Amino acid sequence: MKTIYSWLKKFSADLPAFEKLRVDLASLGFSIDNIQKIGFEGENVFVGEILKIEKHPNADRLSLCEVSTGAKIHKVVCGAKNIAVGQKIPFAVVGAKLPEGVLKKAKIRGIESEGMICSAGELGLYGYDDSGILVLDNSLTPGTDIREIFDKPDYIFELEITPNLGYCLSHYALARELSIFKGYKLEELSFKVAQSKGEKEISIEIENPSDCFRYLGLIVKNIKNKKTPMWMAERLRKIGINPKDDILIDASNYVMFELGQPTHCFDLRNIEGKKIIVRRAQDKEKIKTLDGEERALSKDILVIADEKKPIAVAGVMGGFYSSISQDTSDVLIESAHFNPSAVRHSSKFLNLKSDSSFRFERNVDSEIQDKAAYRIAELIMENNPDAFISQIQDERPSIFKRDPIEVKCDKINSILGSNFSNEDIEKSLKAISEKYVGAMFYPPSYRSDLKTIWDIAEEVARFWGYSNIKSETSMRVMPSKDHPYHQALSFIREKLCSIGMYEAINYDLISLKEVKAISFNEKMAVELKNPLSSDFHYLRPSLLCGLLKNLKYNLNRGVDSIMIYENGKVFALENGKILEKASTAGLMFGKTREYYWHAPEDFLDFYHLKGAVSYLFKDIANFSFKPVNEPLKHFQKGLCLEISVSGKHCGYLGAISGETLAAYDIKESEVYAFEFNTEVFLRYFEKDFYVRIKKSSPVSQYQHSVRDLSVVVLKKYSWEEIKKEITGIRDLLWVKLIDVYTGKNISPDSKSLTMRFMFSSMEKTFTDKELNSKIEEIYNKLNKVFGASLRS
């Protein structure tokens, strides 16, 4: 928010110098940017008139000028190109005090100069063309002191108002905050406005009190002089608002930045049926707003309507057909308190933002509506002595009350790590709210952000200063234990990072296009009622939505290999309720390693992905892969496996389908991914440590023995099925698949598997005959169950 130092001083005359004020504002949580010093600060600079211009005898680019300051004519050397005889200009005499120092008599190329014709920059003035001298109004009298023409020194600065300080979005509110926390005197609001006279002309009706807590309408009639005063127009320009030179428009803007209450002026002639109705819009209803656009409304949009049509979008923007025109003489001033969520919804739906909606969305003071309306009426009537107030109607379905907060001084000190006395805490809370009595704190009407004891503690810290809280604590360090979920995440991170994968973090919110891209049923997707934009319309049903976007981003920047994973939450609707689950997903694409001249290129494939998942799950009991007949639609059929733990489904891994890749505009095809429910690791870490750790087992002192076996089986049998039949053989330590072959000398419907077995006994070293017997036992079992035959 652009703020003017002198405007602040109007409400608090004893504010300190600006540099001290900067420190005060920073200590209260405000950040100041773009400080601009304006106005003239100096002495002995007068209005001068150029009487004569000649060329400098010793310099082609300089001129000799005669300048009159009324009582005296001065000879001066000037290098500006925009000088002309008869111009009125700012002239600094020798000894003048300027922002850059005191002006001394000087010789320029052999000619003595008795002063200086000044540019705006040399006077310290902003907002003027600084390419040449500053040309003044020709009606000014030579010899007039420049200080009578330009503003006194002032500061304009940009104040960053964070969402929790939304109640400070005005000059008065900022002065009030400084008064409370820094002790400066605050000038209370008072207005010289006559009471209404005449009969009731407009009726006001609020259909839904939950949308509009208060609506005050004030009618001012017989307005003849609509010109905006110069002082008001100048202030509006300084804060970046372009004045319209119409007091009915400019006064409304002025009061918003002065008091923080958005208002609106309706032309009384254009309110049909003499009714103001605060209601929700009807289906297919339309309104032409002040920006000239016709907008279609929905039934959730809050509008201000007359008897026939909407005349404004409540809290956002007025309507075109009820706006102020050149011949408007009677107005209805609206000053209301709308529900922040209703205004926010309208603003988002219509994609229409304004200074008004910005303030309503952060909630306004529920007790300032009458003051804002009176202030606008006062500003209008200052230059309209014949104008009068004909009606004031304040509709308030219910008084906006806040629940009191129980104050416990010990709790506040515990939160802050401070040792403020009870008296100090009470003093700070009484400064904020006069209603504070004993142990109950009643937040003032403008502090909708104060809801809990934690909020109160923050105000105490702001009042006494964070610098007065020592950076130490008396709290004992309590023994703690990591939550199983966090232990699980740490375990997963450690494992996946150890194989070269990088962690990604994406938003939980995605678009409808992304929901459809992974072929998820949009009826089961969790939709936001009031999304920030169409890109953040749904909660993600899968972590792969974000990882595929990460892949596309990297591919577009020339990255040829990526291995990433993410831990996060996924969401879906189940039986009408929102189901939230912890999930882990990973994605692989590209080369296995950077280019190395001594080794051929190797690319990531399905088996690299399967190996990574196997490595991650190797400590989880009863983990296995299962074939999938009908995989999820974003996986390729035939290149997808189910991840199973203790016979229960846990997740999937496989190649991403071409349709899904095309939906993300990814042209590459060899993209592999996995996703599983992190709960399986959570259950693992819920067990005690001694249960989880691997127990040592005795190692045989006898030599182990290795044998290979090659068999031919039908392709329909998977390695998992075959391995399951083998694992029960006595003295078998492990079995590994070391080769799969199809082709010459093998039937088209069959495949050759070469397996390696390791045997070990705690009692003896096996003889060749015993080993051959065990291999024969394995072969017979495979022959009987799968019809396996020895490969010749």
C-alpha positions, 0 to 999 in steps of 0.5 A: 500500500502506498502511504504518505507520511503527511497523511499519517501525521493528520491522524497522529501529529506527534509522529517522529521524523521519518527515519525513526518512523521506519524503525517503528514500522519495521518493529511492528512487522511492516516492510517499507520499500520504494521510499520517495522524498517529495516536495521542496526543501531549501532556501533562496530559490525564487521564481525567475523570468528569462529576459534575454538569451545570448550564446556563450563566447567561449562554449558552443553548448552554453548560453548567457541568460539574463534572469529577473527575480523582480528586484534584481536582474542576474547574469547566469550561464546555462547549458539547458536546451529548452530555455526560451525568453519569457519563461518562468523558471526556478532560479537559485541565487548564490548562497541558495540551499539546495538538496545537494548543498549550498550554491556558490558563485562560479566562473564557467568558461571565463564568465561569472554566473550569478546563480543557477536555473534549476531542473526538477532533479536539482530541486529534489522534486519527483514526477517531473521531466528532468531532461531540462530546466523546470518550466513553471506556470507563466502566471507566477510573479517573479521573486515568489519564493519557490516554497510557496509553490511546491509542497513541503518536504514529504515522503511517499513509501510502499508499505508491504501489508501481510495478510495477517495485518489486513486491518492496517490497509488505510492511513488512519488504521496505520496511525492507530496501530502506531498509537497503540504500540508506540504511544503516539497520540491518535486524533479520533474521527469526528465529522461535521455532518447534519442529520437527515431531513426528508422522508424515506426514499429508498428501502434497503433489504438484506436477503441473506444476513450471512452474506452481508453483516451490515449495509448503510445507505446515505443519500446526499441531494442537490450536489452542484459542484462536482469538481475534485479539490486540488489537495485531494486530487494531488494526494490520490496521484501520490498514492498511484490513483488517477483522479477523475475530477469528480468528487463523487468518484474521487471521494469514495477512493479517498476515503477507502485509503484514508479509513480502510472502508470501501464505499460506492456511490450510486446515481439515485435516478438509476435505482429502479423501484426505489429499492436496494436488495442485497441478494445472490444473483439469479441463474443466467443473470448478467451485469455490465460493470464499470469497466464496460464489460458485460459479465455472466453471473452465477447463483453464488455471486453476491450482488446489489440489486434494485427492483429489476436488475443487479446494479453492482457486484457486492464488494468488487465493482459497481454496475455501469448503468447505475454509475455516476455521470456528469449531470448526477446531483443526487447519490446513494452512498453505500458503506457495507460489511460483506462476508469476506468469503462471498467477496472472494468467491465473486472476485475469483469467479469473475476474474475481477480484482479491485482495491475494494475486493482486496480489503473486503477479502481481508475483512473490514472493521464492522464498526466503521461503515457509518464513519466512512459514509459520513466522511464522504458526505462531509467531503462532498458538502464542503464545496456544496453548501446547498447539498443536504442529507435526505436519508440515512438507513443502517440495516444490521441484521445482527451485531457482529460479535466476537468470542472472548479469549481467555488470557493466561499470563503463564501460557503467554510467557510459555508461548513466547519464552519470555518472563513478562509480568502480569502487569506488563501483559495486562497493560499491552492488552488494555492498549489494544482493547479497552474492553479487556477486563480481568482474564477475558480479552474482547478483540476490537471490531477491526481485529478479526485476526485475533482468535486464540491465545497464540494470537494474543501472545504475538500482540504482547511481543509486538507491544513490548518488542521482540528484542526484549525477549531473551534468546534462551529458554528454561524449558527442559528438553524432553525425550522424544521419538520420531513418528513412524511416518517420519521414520518411514519417509527418512528410510525411503529417502535414504534408500532411493537417494542411495541409488541416484534418485532425486526427491521432487516436491510438487503442489497438491493442486492440479487441473482437470486436464491433469486428472484426465491425463492419467485416466482418473475418474473425475467424479472420484477426484476431489474438487475445490469449491473456490479454486485460485485458478483452473490450474489448481482446481483439484486435489491430486489423485496420484503423485505421478501427475507432478512427476510427469510435469517434472519430466516434461520440464526437464526434457524441454531444457535438454536433460536426457536422463532423470530419476526422481521420486516424491513422498506426499498425500493423494486424495480421492472420493470414496462413498462421498467422503474424502479419502487422504492417503500417504503415497510414494512414487518414482519415475525413471527415464533415459541413460543409466549413467553419463557418457563414458567412452570405455563403456557402451550406452545403457538405458533405464528400462523396466528391470532397472525400475523393478530392481529399484523397487525390490531394493526399497522393499527388501526389508519388508516381510512377505513382499512380492510382485504379482502379474496384472491382467488389467493395469491402471490406464496410465500404465502399459498392458504387459509392462506392469506389475502389482506390488504386494505385501502379505498378499495385500495390494500395495501399489503398481510399477511399470511403463507409462502408457503412450496415451498418458505421455501424449496428454503431457506432450511428452514425445519419448516412450520409454518412461517407467514409474512406480507408486505405492501406499506408504502405509506399508512402511508406516506399519513396519516402523510402528514395530519396536526396533528390536523386532525390525532389525535383522537377526544374525544367523549362524554361518556354516563352517562347511563349504557351500556349493553352486549348481546351474540348471537350464529348463524349458517351460511355457511362456505363460509361467512367470519366474515368480510362480517357478521360484515359489515352487523351488524355495521349499527345498532343504539346504537351499540358501538361495536361487537366482534367475541368471538367463532367459532365452527365446529363439533358435531351437526353442518352441515359439510358445516356450522359453529357456530359464537358467537358474543358479542354486546355492546349497549349504549345510551346517553338518557337512560338505555336499558330495557331487552325488548329493548335489546332483540328487538335489538338482534332480529333485528340483527338476522333477518338481518343475517337470511335474508342476510346469511340464519343464524339460531339460534344455539340450 
